[in-house]
Amino acid sequence: MHNYEGLKNGIKSQLGIDLHSYKEQQMRRRINQWLDRHSLKSYNQLLDVLRSDEEHRAKFLQYLTINTSNFFRDSSVFTNIEKQVLPAISTHNRPKIWSAGASFGAEIYSIAMLLAEYNYFPQLLLATDIDEAMLEQGRNGIFQPSQLTGLTQKYLEKYFTDLGDGRMAISEELKRRIVFQQHDLLKDPYQTGFDLILCRNVFIYFTSETQKRLTARFVQSLKPGGYFIVGSAEQIVDPASFQLDRVSYCIYQKKL
């Protein structure tokens, strides 16, 4: 009934997602919840539905890629980004910044607001995700009330327009500064020359071997002295082995 190896192979074939890189217990629990919700009896039945029902396939892909994001998520981390990281990379430089696993863009927009507050002008603000539907919402820059948690009244008034139905639209100026791009961290090439890379609350779903492989790739994409930031539930074991120094909570710096 529940041949997980067969399911992994089927999902890789149909959706292009390699579940071998994800923690099995977490992913199986998540997929089993989907089966229960949609009254599917087996993994084989799920694969049949994914083959035949395009709408189901799109919804399952969005569910599988776990789109959770908030503006200014983890306030202590963003305080350090504002006071320590952005001045270090921006004062004498037009920085390149990448938000990997960006979902609908709350994180990269938070960075863009901080840069605007201090009149720092980035060379590139890149937001990537595997889920094109989430990226399209980020490009549109229109957010539901539930997606606006973490924003102070100051930022809402300065950078958003109330559309009158509870939704808020972010300023056109900020939208123009950000490039939203589909990207699979597990198989696509990485751009290089970044001053700051954020990959937060993404590693928790991957196996330890996959985490190590991705960390090495991210470090290769950083300039010497560049910063790499992970989520509050994540840490890099033995950062020195990746040419990183831990500079504060969740924040690492590539050795010069």
PyMOL commands that set and color helices and strands:
alter all, ss='L'
color gray80, all
select helices_A, chain A and resi 4-15+19-21+24-37+43-52+54-64+75-90+106-117+132-140+145-147+153-159+172-177+203-205+208-221+239-242
alter helices_A, ss='H'
color red, helices_A
select strands_A, chain A and resi 96-100+124-129+142-143+160-162+168-170+178-182+194-198+222-229+244-248+251-254
alter strands_A, ss='S'
color yellow, strands_A
deselect
rebuild
show_as cartoon
